[in-house]
Amino acid sequence: MGYAVTEIGLIALFAGFLGLTEYEAQHGVRIAPQLRASIDRFAGRVLFIVEHVDFAAFLRDTTGEIMERIAHDIAHLALQATRFVERQLTRIVRYFRARFAARRAFADAAPSPESSSSYVRAIADFKQELRNSGEAHSVPTE
């Protein structure tokens, strides 16, 4: 059914074209001359482009440019992901370095029990007892 409608439409358009050109030839008048002149100019441009443009080369160049852009975008995203991971790892390394440095500083500053004398151990124990008893008797301040 669609085929028949298309055929009838094309025959009607062709008959209309023949009737219009016959009418114009008999009366010596051109109907809608400015519109038809602009349509003729457009058709001439399209025909010139179709005749002179190498569409295969155009398609090849355009496809190459699109592929280059896609590759560039993928590389950019990979770089951003790498930098994100690098920042996270740097943050983790900084945390552990600070943590281990604090442990090392505390271990270096604290005297080992074997090297200290009994006098120094007694004073350290006394200071600890004072701290503990002070916490038990402290009065909350407001």
TAFEN-V793266 format. One record per helix or strand of 2 or more residues. SS is the DSSP state (H for helix, E for strand). FROM is the first residue (numbers start at 1). TO is the last residue. Records with the same first field share a line. If there is no record, write none. Layout:
# TAFEN-V793266
SS: FROM-TO + FROM-TO
This chain:
# TAFEN-V793266
H: 2-27 + 33-52 + 55-109 + 118-136
